[in-house]
């Protein structure tokens, strides 16, 4: 499925009263997920041990 087809499919599922901001956020979310999956497929992932070590610094208290 091409990027254009993905956006067309997304637009079909978004409510007619969605704001441009809502639509932009949905597109950005889909783009980020696809980028992450591409990185995983190409072996550019971060080992879970490294994520576990960094996770405490990501939490806002």
OpenMM code with the backbone's topology and positions (N, CA, C; nanometers):
from openmm import Vec3, app, unit

residues = "UNK UNK UNK UNK UNK UNK UNK UNK UNK UNK UNK UNK UNK UNK UNK UNK UNK UNK UNK UNK UNK UNK UNK UNK UNK UNK UNK UNK UNK UNK UNK UNK UNK UNK UNK UNK UNK UNK UNK UNK UNK UNK UNK UNK UNK UNK UNK UNK UNK UNK UNK UNK UNK UNK UNK UNK UNK UNK UNK UNK UNK".split()
positions = [
    Vec3(0.0855, -0.1180, 0.0000),
    Vec3(0.0000, 0.0000, 0.0000),
    Vec3(0.0899, 0.1239, 0.0000),
    Vec3(0.0656, 0.2154, -0.0916),
    Vec3(0.1465, 0.3374, -0.0991),
    Vec3(0.1092, 0.4340, 0.0140),
    Vec3(0.1961, 0.5306, 0.0372),
    Vec3(0.1669, 0.6312, 0.1398),
    Vec3(0.0383, 0.7065, 0.1079),
    Vec3(0.0183, 0.7366, -0.0186),
    Vec3(-0.1034, 0.8072, -0.0596),
    Vec3(-0.2273, 0.7224, -0.0298),
    Vec3(-0.2189, 0.5936, -0.0589),
    Vec3(-0.3320, 0.5038, -0.0312),
    Vec3(-0.3583, 0.4936, 0.1183),
    Vec3(-0.2535, 0.4948, 0.1977),
    Vec3(-0.2699, 0.4895, 0.3438),
    Vec3(-0.3433, 0.6139, 0.3924),
    Vec3(-0.3049, 0.7307, 0.3418),
    Vec3(-0.3710, 0.8554, 0.3823),
    Vec3(-0.5150, 0.8576, 0.3336),
    Vec3(-0.5394, 0.8115, 0.2109),
    Vec3(-0.6768, 0.8069, 0.1600),
    Vec3(-0.7635, 0.7166, 0.2476),
    Vec3(-0.7100, 0.6021, 0.2883),
    Vec3(-0.7833, 0.5107, 0.3762),
    Vec3(-0.8099, 0.5767, 0.5116),
    Vec3(-0.7093, 0.6431, 0.5638),
    Vec3(-0.7236, 0.7127, 0.6913),
    Vec3(-0.8324, 0.8195, 0.6829),
    Vec3(-0.8327, 0.8972, 0.5734),
    Vec3(-0.9329, 1.0021, 0.5571),
    Vec3(-1.0744, 0.9461, 0.5482),
    Vec3(-1.0891, 0.8269, 0.4940),
    Vec3(-1.2214, 0.7634, 0.4872),
    Vec3(-1.2728, 0.7267, 0.6266),
    Vec3(-1.1799, 0.6986, 0.7195),
    Vec3(-1.2203, 0.6542, 0.8530),
    Vec3(-1.2342, 0.7670, 0.9543),
    Vec3(-1.1795, 0.8848, 0.9231),
    Vec3(-1.1879, 0.9984, 1.0148),
    Vec3(-1.3253, 1.0635, 1.0006),
    Vec3(-1.3869, 1.1025, 1.1122),
    Vec3(-1.5180, 1.1674, 1.1062),
    Vec3(-1.5141, 1.2956, 1.0218),
    Vec3(-1.6241, 1.3267, 0.9584),
    Vec3(-1.6332, 1.4451, 0.8721),
    Vec3(-1.6072, 1.5747, 0.9481),
    Vec3(-1.6346, 1.5764, 1.0758),
    Vec3(-1.6172, 1.6994, 1.1536),
    Vec3(-1.4788, 1.7095, 1.2184),
    Vec3(-1.3847, 1.6236, 1.1795),
    Vec3(-1.2490, 1.6288, 1.2351),
    Vec3(-1.1808, 1.7579, 1.1914),
    Vec3(-1.1066, 1.8169, 1.2837),
    Vec3(-1.0341, 1.9400, 1.2503),
    Vec3(-0.9083, 1.9053, 1.1701),
    Vec3(-0.8513, 2.0060, 1.1062),
    Vec3(-0.7260, 1.9839, 1.0338),
    Vec3(-0.6159, 1.9389, 1.1293),
    Vec3(-0.6189, 1.9906, 1.2516),
    Vec3(-0.5216, 1.9477, 1.3528),
    Vec3(-0.5366, 1.8001, 1.3860),
    Vec3(-0.6625, 1.7556, 1.4015),
    Vec3(-0.6879, 1.6136, 1.4281),
    Vec3(-0.6358, 1.5263, 1.3140),
    Vec3(-0.6622, 1.5694, 1.1922),
    Vec3(-0.6183, 1.4937, 1.0750),
    Vec3(-0.4655, 1.4893, 1.0692),
    Vec3(-0.4023, 1.6030, 1.0951),
    Vec3(-0.2558, 1.6093, 1.0930),
    Vec3(-0.1965, 1.5160, 1.1979),
    Vec3(-0.2553, 1.5142, 1.3178),
    Vec3(-0.2051, 1.4261, 1.4244),
    Vec3(-0.2190, 1.2794, 1.3858),
    Vec3(-0.3294, 1.2450, 1.3231),
    Vec3(-0.3488, 1.1062, 1.2790),
    Vec3(-0.2441, 1.0666, 1.1747),
    Vec3(-0.2199, 1.1560, 1.0800),
    Vec3(-0.1197, 1.1278, 0.9767),
    Vec3(0.0188, 1.1164, 1.0400),
    Vec3(0.0513, 1.2059, 1.1316),
    Vec3(0.1811, 1.2000, 1.1996),
    Vec3(0.1962, 1.0704, 1.2778),
    Vec3(0.0886, 1.0256, 1.3428),
    Vec3(0.0933, 0.9003, 1.4188),
    Vec3(0.1207, 0.7822, 1.3261),
    Vec3(0.0464, 0.7754, 1.2165),
    Vec3(0.0655, 0.6657, 1.1211),
    Vec3(0.2075, 0.6698, 1.0635),
    Vec3(0.2568, 0.7885, 1.0328),
    Vec3(0.3923, 0.8022, 0.9788),
    Vec3(0.4960, 0.7539, 1.0799),
    Vec3(0.4783, 0.7888, 1.2063),
    Vec3(0.5731, 0.7463, 1.3090),
    Vec3(0.5716, 0.5948, 1.3279),
    Vec3(0.4541, 0.5355, 1.3263),
    Vec3(0.4434, 0.3904, 1.3407),
    Vec3(0.5107, 0.3211, 1.2231),
    Vec3(0.4835, 0.3694, 1.1016),
    Vec3(0.5454, 0.3089, 0.9825),
    Vec3(0.6975, 0.3246, 0.9847),
    Vec3(0.7462, 0.4397, 1.0296),
    Vec3(0.8902, 0.4611, 1.0400),
    Vec3(0.9501, 0.3632, 1.1412),
    Vec3(0.8838, 0.3471, 1.2544),
    Vec3(0.9321, 0.2528, 1.3557),
    Vec3(0.9362, 0.1111, 1.3036),
    Vec3(0.8329, 0.0700, 1.2322),
    Vec3(0.8310, -0.0647, 1.1758),
    Vec3(0.9416, -0.0827, 1.0717),
    Vec3(0.9647, 0.0205, 0.9902),
    Vec3(1.0732, 0.0145, 0.8916),
    Vec3(1.2087, 0.0006, 0.9610),
    Vec3(1.2269, 0.0741, 1.0709),
    Vec3(1.3522, 0.0652, 1.1457),
    Vec3(1.3704, -0.0736, 1.2059),
    Vec3(1.2643, -0.1304, 1.2585),
    Vec3(1.2724, -0.2662, 1.3115),
    Vec3(1.3081, -0.3656, 1.2027),
    Vec3(1.2439, -0.3516, 1.0872),
    Vec3(1.2705, -0.4426, 0.9758),
    Vec3(1.4145, -0.4337, 0.9265),
    Vec3(1.4747, -0.3151, 0.9380),
    Vec3(1.6111, -0.2973, 0.8891),
    Vec3(1.7158, -0.3182, 0.9989),
    Vec3(1.6715, -0.3638, 1.1163),
    Vec3(1.7649, -0.3938, 1.2249),
    Vec3(1.8126, -0.2738, 1.3030),
    Vec3(1.7425, -0.1634, 1.2950),
    Vec3(1.7825, -0.0417, 1.3651),
    Vec3(1.7111, -0.0261, 1.5000),
    Vec3(1.6769, -0.1360, 1.5617),
    Vec3(1.6034, -0.1287, 1.6882),
    Vec3(1.6994, -0.1141, 1.8059),
    Vec3(1.6462, -0.0710, 1.9187),
    Vec3(1.7220, -0.0563, 2.0420),
    Vec3(1.6989, -0.1796, 2.1285),
    Vec3(1.8062, -0.2416, 2.1782),
    Vec3(1.7884, -0.3591, 2.2640),
    Vec3(1.7054, -0.3257, 2.3881),
    Vec3(1.6232, -0.4194, 2.4301),
    Vec3(1.5339, -0.3961, 2.5449),
    Vec3(1.6121, -0.3603, 2.6707),
    Vec3(1.7313, -0.4142, 2.6863),
    Vec3(1.8125, -0.3830, 2.8044),
    Vec3(1.8476, -0.2343, 2.8097),
    Vec3(1.8750, -0.1760, 2.6942),
    Vec3(1.9054, -0.0335, 2.6885),
    Vec3(1.7818, 0.0504, 2.7178),
    Vec3(1.6678, 0.0078, 2.6672),
    Vec3(1.5418, 0.0780, 2.6944),
    Vec3(1.5107, 0.0733, 2.8430),
    Vec3(1.5255, -0.0438, 2.9043),
    Vec3(1.4977, -0.0572, 3.0478),
    Vec3(1.5891, 0.0321, 3.1307),
    Vec3(1.7138, 0.0474, 3.0865),
    Vec3(1.8092, 0.1312, 3.1589),
    Vec3(1.7705, 0.2791, 3.1479),
    Vec3(1.7206, 0.3211, 3.0317),
    Vec3(1.6854, 0.4613, 3.0082),
    Vec3(1.5459, 0.4985, 3.0567),
    Vec3(1.4577, 0.4010, 3.0716),
    Vec3(1.3170, 0.4271, 3.1029),
    Vec3(1.2959, 0.5171, 3.2245),
    Vec3(1.3668, 0.4973, 3.3354),
    Vec3(1.3414, 0.5863, 3.4506),
    Vec3(1.3608, 0.7344, 3.4187),
    Vec3(1.4512, 0.7680, 3.3285),
    Vec3(1.4735, 0.9098, 3.2965),
    Vec3(1.3622, 0.9666, 3.2087),
    Vec3(1.2786, 0.8824, 3.1519),
    Vec3(1.1688, 0.9281, 3.0663),
    Vec3(1.0428, 0.9606, 3.1462),
    Vec3(1.0385, 0.9171, 3.2710),
    Vec3(0.9185, 0.9335, 3.3537),
    Vec3(0.9200, 1.0696, 3.4213),
    Vec3(0.8116, 1.1430, 3.4033),
    Vec3(0.7977, 1.2749, 3.4658),
    Vec3(0.7277, 1.2570, 3.5994),
    Vec3(0.7849, 1.3139, 3.6998),
    Vec3(0.7250, 1.3024, 3.8341),
    Vec3(0.6690, 1.4335, 3.8784),
] * unit.nanometer
topology = app.Topology()
chain = topology.addChain("A")
for resn in residues:
    res = topology.addResidue(resn, chain)
    for name in ("N", "CA", "C"):
        topology.addAtom(name, app.Element.getBySymbol(name[0]), res)
